[in-house]
Amino acid sequence: MAVDRKLLEILCCPVTHAELEPAASSLLHMINLKIEQGAVTTRGGEAPEAPWEEALVTRDGRLAYPVRAGVPILLENEALTLGQLDANS
């Protein structure tokens, strides 16, 4: 279930206030691969418990937030710093 476009127009990153956009399928695949490998942690210091169905990414590509059942989880502690994807390759 995709995030509603009208909702996306008003949402922003709670940390940087940057605009958010849906993650490309290739990025979502990489995030889920790293989650499966236990190679990433959230900004709250926890390993995500399950693969992400969808994600929203800041336009600058620094942070990603999970979307569960079509609901964006815009909590800093739930976000992934995307720099981890390259650092743990």
C-alpha atoms as one frame of an Amber mdcrd trajectory, in Angstrom:
protein
   0.000   0.000   0.000   1.705   3.174  -1.203   1.739   6.401   0.763  -0.887
   8.812  -0.503   0.607  11.533  -2.759  -1.309  14.306  -0.991   0.078  13.144
   2.342   3.592  13.121   0.894   3.178  16.769  -0.089   2.820  17.824   3.548
   5.197  15.387   5.272   8.799  16.222   6.023  11.681  14.646   7.889  11.295
  15.355  11.616  15.090  15.613  11.982  16.176  17.733   8.998  12.802  19.044
   7.790  13.752  17.916   4.274  11.065  16.770   1.861  10.419  13.046   1.684
   9.923  10.789  -1.313   9.242   7.080  -1.763  12.384   4.951  -1.799  13.305
   3.421  -5.121  12.844  -0.342  -5.223  16.623  -0.809  -5.560  17.238   1.195
  -2.374  14.512  -0.681  -0.509  16.085  -3.955  -1.633  19.496  -2.805  -0.301
  17.967  -1.696   3.010  16.258  -5.072   3.437  19.422  -6.957   2.509  21.349
  -5.057   5.188  18.543  -5.626   7.709  18.676  -9.369   6.961  22.470  -9.340
   7.452  22.163  -7.413  10.717  24.416  -4.745   9.211  22.361  -1.635  10.057
  20.888  -0.013  13.124  18.292   2.689  13.517  19.151   6.115  14.883  17.793
   4.739  18.155  20.582   2.121  18.168  18.350  -0.886  17.492  18.504  -3.418
  14.672  15.261  -3.367  12.670  13.231  -6.465  13.539  11.776  -7.130  10.095
  12.236  -6.119   6.468  10.620  -2.861   5.439   7.553  -3.020   3.185   8.162
   0.512   1.947  10.308   3.469   2.912  10.379   7.225   2.654  13.733   8.864
   2.014  14.839  12.444   2.500  15.535  14.199  -0.794  19.191  14.574   0.218
  19.422  10.770   0.599  20.650  10.817   4.182  17.767   9.250   6.120  15.089
   6.649   5.463  11.928   5.982   7.435   9.878   2.771   7.344   6.315   2.672
   6.081   4.165  -0.007   7.693   0.727  -0.841   6.256   0.809   2.439   4.359
   1.597   4.499   7.481   4.902   6.419   7.530   6.736   5.928  10.829   8.375
   9.341  11.139  10.153   8.850  14.442  13.854   9.683  14.667  14.565   6.468
  16.574  13.063   4.416  13.692  15.089   6.104  10.924  18.106   4.600   9.219
  21.103   6.720   8.316  21.675   5.633   4.724  25.434   6.119   4.940  25.475
   2.755   6.727  24.571   1.011   3.477  27.873   1.981   1.861  29.948   1.669
   5.031  28.949  -1.973   5.516  29.206  -3.183   1.906
